[in-house]
Amino acid sequence: IYKLVDSTDESSSVYALLLILIISPFIEALNGYPTILLQRKLDLSFFGRCLVIQPIVHLTLSIILLNLGFRAMAIVISNIAAVLTYGLVLWTRIIIKKWISFDSISSTNVKRVLKATGKVFVGGFGGYLGSQLDNLLVAKSLGPESMSYYSMARTALRNNSSLFYKVINFVLVPTLSGIKNDVARVESGVKKCFTYCYL
């Protein structure tokens, strides 16, 4: 990675960006276990606060690295660092709470999980690549430096809406599952969810 970052050729930089960006979904996959565990334990207040960490780290580190002259690599490095920081906080939480349990892990369960989630992962990975396509097009047509500024502005614009969506998705869904027998509260929650999402 160091050699890729140190490259001065624009074409090599574009391929370096693509290579390093591929790492992100695998880190996200590792973060899946504490994410689901926190939802099942209904540790939702902590989880909601954690969702703020990733965009703050990403934007702050991007600005610092851009000022240091890292150009396009500033966005990629800050993205990876943000995902790692977010995951570290989640894993630290479940370790401190002693919620980790591997008793149910067996070859049969692993196969069932892989079979059930394989298609979801493939679809999600495809969606991730699709969401980064505009960055690659800008980098190829205008150069990695222009792409770095474009990506930072794009991330800043999308953070407000995506953060709100994540809070609803990861906090409201488990909450509703806990009160599924209370029809009135579920209906009220769903209506408010749609109202705020469309706003």
Secondary structure, DSSP 8 states (H G I E B T S, - for coil): -HHHHT---HHHHHHHHHHHHTHHHHHHHHTHHHHHHHHHTT-HHHHHHHTTHHHHHHHHHHHHHHHTT-THHHHHHHHHHHHHHHHHHHHHHHHHTT----TT--HHHHHHHHHHHHHHHHHHHHHHHHHTHHHHHHHHHH-HHHHHHHHHHHHHHHHHHHHHHHHIIIIIHHHHHHTTT-HHHHHHHHHHHHHHHH-
